[in-house]
């Protein structure tokens, strides 16, 4: 019984090794490349220009919000300093005006965040569309069987890294 079990184990092991050997031999003929997607996209001139536009938009929105915040702070100080001398109706009106200003500030802050997110999304979509086209074209023209994203793999030999070539092609693509 032990000899029968041991023979089966040996047979199964030989079959498994032969399949591994066959797949290894077959895999040696594959041409594989990998791309660090984030690096390839962030190093393009389009991305750099887009980030400058995004930073300028952010600076503009911050400046607008700071001006409105300063105006609110001044209104609060004025209200505090003059509240004793005001009639109850005037005080209520000033408090309502201040509440309206705070609400406006919150809306403008939310609008600014949405505008920045939309601009960043447009930038990523624009570069992402080019990226897919460039990688596909590069893979076909270079005879690659597979191009994979770097974060998907645990280890890959650096000789298969085509990130720099993809970045150059993305910059050339207009």
Secondary structure, 3 states (H helix, E strand, C coil): CHHHHHHHHHHHHHHHHHHHHHHHHHHHCCCEEEECHHHHHHCCHHHHHHHHHHHHHHHHHHHHHHHHHHHHHHHHHHHHHHCCCCCHHHHHHHHHHHHHHHHHHHHHHHHHHHHHHHHHHHHHHHHHHHHHHHHHHHHHHCCCCEEEEHHHCCCCCHHHECHHHHHHHHHHCC
